[in-house]
Amino acid sequence: MGTNDMYMLYDVMVGLCHHTFRFSRGRKRHIIEQKQMFAAVARLYGAKCTDIAGFLCLKSHATVIHAVKVANGYMDVYPEFKRQFNDIVSEFEFRKAVGLLVR
């Protein structure tokens, strides 16, 4: 997963969640959950932890590893979180496929 794919994924998530979270430094739950979701989806598509940390302005790759573990735990417990994850994945795959057809 390259930088352009990360920008596309971020655009998908902002469109579905209706708020930005990339440069946010707060500890509000909705911001942290979106960063965790972004990290989980990006890791699903093979992005490196250091690249994700740099994109989201996180302190280190260890933060990304922890975020992915927490997001996977949330998906086991909260069906709404899993539904949102699946919506993001399907929208990202759709946009990626359309982008390949356009080129």
C-alpha positions in Angstrom: 0.0 0.0 0.0 1.5 3.2 -1.1 1.0 6.8 0.0 -1.6 7.4 -2.7 -3.6 4.5 -1.4 -3.4 5.9 2.1 -4.7 9.2 1.0 -7.6 7.4 -0.8 -8.3 5.4 2.4 -8.3 8.6 4.5 -10.6 10.2 2.0 -13.0 7.3 2.2 -13.0 7.3 6.0 -13.5 11.1 6.2 -16.5 10.8 3.8 -18.1 8.0 5.9 -17.3 9.3 9.3 -17.9 13.0 8.6 -14.8 14.3 10.5 -11.1 14.6 10.1 -8.7 12.8 12.4 -5.3 12.7 10.8 -3.6 15.7 12.5 -5.7 15.5 15.7 -3.7 15.1 18.9 -6.7 14.7 21.3 -7.7 11.7 23.2 -11.4 11.8 22.3 -12.9 8.4 21.7 -14.2 9.1 18.2 -10.8 10.4 17.0 -8.9 7.4 18.5 -11.3 4.9 17.1 -11.0 6.3 13.6 -7.2 6.2 13.9 -7.4 2.6 15.0 -9.8 1.8 12.2 -7.5 3.4 9.7 -4.5 1.5 11.0 -6.4 -1.8 10.8 -7.6 -1.3 7.2 -4.2 -0.1 6.1 -2.5 -3.2 7.7 -5.1 -5.3 6.0 -3.8 -4.0 2.6 -0.1 -4.5 3.5 1.0 -1.0 4.6 4.0 -0.9 6.9 3.5 0.2 10.5 6.1 3.0 10.2 4.4 4.3 7.1 1.0 4.4 8.9 2.6 6.1 11.9 4.1 8.7 9.7 0.9 9.3 7.8 -1.2 9.7 10.9 1.5 11.7 12.8 1.8 9.0 15.5 4.8 8.7 17.8 6.1 5.3 16.6 5.2 2.1 14.9 4.4 0.5 18.3 1.3 2.8 18.5 0.1 1.4 15.2 0.6 -2.2 16.4 -1.4 -1.5 19.5 -4.1 0.3 17.5 -4.5 -2.7 15.2 -4.8 -5.1 18.2 -7.4 -2.9 19.8 -9.4 -2.5 16.6 -9.5 -6.3 16.0 -10.7 -6.7 19.6 -13.4 -4.1 19.0 -14.6 -6.0 15.9 -15.0 -9.1 18.0 -17.2 -7.4 20.6 -19.0 -4.5 18.8 -21.0 -5.4 15.7 -21.3 -1.7 14.7 -17.6 -1.3 14.7 -17.3 -4.4 12.4 -20.0 -3.0 10.1 -18.2 0.3 9.8 -14.9 -1.6 9.1 -16.6 -3.6 6.3 -18.2 -0.5 4.8 -14.8 1.2 4.7 -13.1 -1.8 3.1 -15.8 -2.2 0.5 -15.8 1.5 -0.4 -12.0 1.6 -0.6 -12.0 -1.5 -2.9 -14.6 0.1 -5.1 -12.7 3.4 -5.4 -9.5 1.5 -6.1 -11.2 -0.6 -8.8 -12.7 2.5 -10.4 -9.4 4.2 -10.4 -7.8 1.3 -12.2 -10.5 1.3 -14.8 -10.2 5.1 -15.4 -6.4 4.9 -16.0 
